[in-house]
Amino acid sequence: MDSHGRYEQRVVWAVVGTGIGPLLLAATREGLVNVVFHATDEVRGGALERLASRLGTEPVEEPGSPLLAEAIRQVEAYFAGERRDFELPLDWSLISGFNREVLRELAAGVPFGSVVGYGDLARRVGRPGAAQAVGTAMGANPLPVVVPCHRVVESDGGIGGFGGGLKTKRHLLALEGILPEPLF
């Protein structure tokens, strides 16, 4: 606790190896706060600086933290094909407004093995015609994989964009049985 009797913000992080490369997972007392693709040293350093700036405290590497243990277990199970849904407390503090509304609908309403169009997701949150804004929300998603922005595709059948790269999006959609596994 700080001198005012409030709990100080605490951010812990760990890197988990997955079929799409290393993922950085970061958590607060509220829940999982950030998932970062391709968590090489350089990417990890930038991500941790942004987290420190946004959350007002220096993240601490603590893979054994109880704040991360369940998230790590569920992410590993997902990539092993043993888990279809994430049941984790999430800290939504890195996102707000329309973006948060869209991401919450995505997390609650687009299950494993299914996809939704950008425009369809816009309609679900009462904003028909806001497909482009939904795309922006997907790009701002601080919790990819767990909040499954890879399940959002173009209405004409195109795969759409993806912050983790299209190869990563294809891999995630193949893992969920939406696309065939790449041959090589």
N, C-alpha and C positions, 0 to 999 in steps of 0.2 A: 504494500500500500504506500501511496505517497503521503506527504505531510498533511493533505486535506482529507485523508481517510478513503481515497479512491484507489481502485486497483490500477496500477500502471499498465500501459499497453505492453504486451509481450508478443513477439513474433518469432516463431521457430521455423526452421526449414530443413529439408533433406532432398537429396536427389535420388530418384528411383529409376532403375534401368527398365525399359519397356521395349516392345516390338517396334516402336516408332522412334527409339532413341531415348536419351535421358530426359526425364521430366523433373522439374523442380516443383516441389509441393511446399507451400508455406501456410501456416495456420496461426490463428490468434486464439484467445480464450473463447471467442464466439464460434469459431469453426474454421474450416478450410477457407483461406482468403485468396490464394493465387495458385495457379498451375501454369508453368512456363515450359513451352516446347524447346527441344534441342538445347538442353541446359549444359552446354560446354562451359569451360571456364569464363570465356569472354561474355557469352550470353548471360550466364549466371551472375557475373559481377554487375552488369547493367541492370538486371532485374532486381537484384538486392538493393542497389542504390535507389531505384524508383520506389521500391517498397518502403525503404527507410524514409524517403522524402514524403511519401503519401501518408504513412501511418505514424510518423513522428518518433520512431524508435528504430534502433539498429537490429535487423534480424539476426538471430543466433542459429548457427548450424547445430541441430539437435535431433538426429534421426531416431533416437530412442524416446523422444518426448511423448507422453500420453496424448498431447494435442495432435500428434501426427500418426500415431500407431495405427489407428483404424483406417485412416485415409490411405496409408501405405498398403495395408492389407487388402483393402478393397480395390485399389488401382492394380495391384499385382494380380488379384483374382480376375479382374476384368480382362486384362491382357492375356491371361492363361485360358480364357474362355469359360471360366467358372462363375462369372457374375455378369448379370445383365443390367442391374440397376445399382445406383449408388445411394446409400442411405447414410448420409453424413450431415452433420450440422455445417451450414455454410455461413461465412461472414461476407455479407454483401456490401461492405463499406467502401469498396473500390469502384462501385458503380451506382448510379442513381437515375431517377427520372424514367423517361421512356425506355432507355436501355435496360434498366433493372426490370421494368415491367415485362418487357419482351423476353428477357432471359429467364425470368421466373416462370413465365408461361411455357417456354421451351422445356425447361427442366421438368415441369409437372405434366405437360401434355403431349410430349413426343417420345414415346417409349422406344426402347431398344428394338432394332430391326425395322424401324419405320423412318420415313423422311417427311418433311413438310416444305412447301415452297415459301419463299420470302413473302410473297403477297398473301398467302394463306395465314401465315403467322401474324402479319399486320392486321388482317381481319379479326383474328382471334382476340387481339387486344383492343379491338374497337377502332382501329385506324386504317380502314381500307384505303388503298392508294399510297401507303407508307412503306412499300416494299424496299425502297432504297434506304430508308431510315432503319429498317430491320437489318439490312446488310451492314450498316454502320454499327449497329448494336452487336452483331455477331463479331465484327472486328475488334470491338472493345471488350469482349468477354474475358474477364480475369480468371475464369474457371473452366477453360476448355477441357474437353473429354468428360468431366464430371457434369458440367452444364453443356449438353451435347450440340454445340454449334455445327459440328460436322454433319448433323442430320438435316441441315437446312440447305436446300438445293433450288435451282432455277425452275421456274414453272414449265419451261420448254424441254425439260429433261436434262439440261446441262448440270454439271456438278457444282458450279458456282465457285466463289473464291474461298480462301481459307488462310488464316494467319499462320498456321503451322506448315503451310505449303500443300499443294495439291496431291503430292505423293502421300503425305501423311493423311489427308482427308480420304483418299482412296483406300488406304490401309485400314482406317477405322471403319469405313463403310463395308469393306470386305469382312472384317472381324465380326461385324453385326449381320452378315449374310445379305447385305443389300447389293453389293457388287461381287463379282467373282474375284477370287484370289489372283493377284498378278502372277504370270508365268515365270517372270524373272525380275 
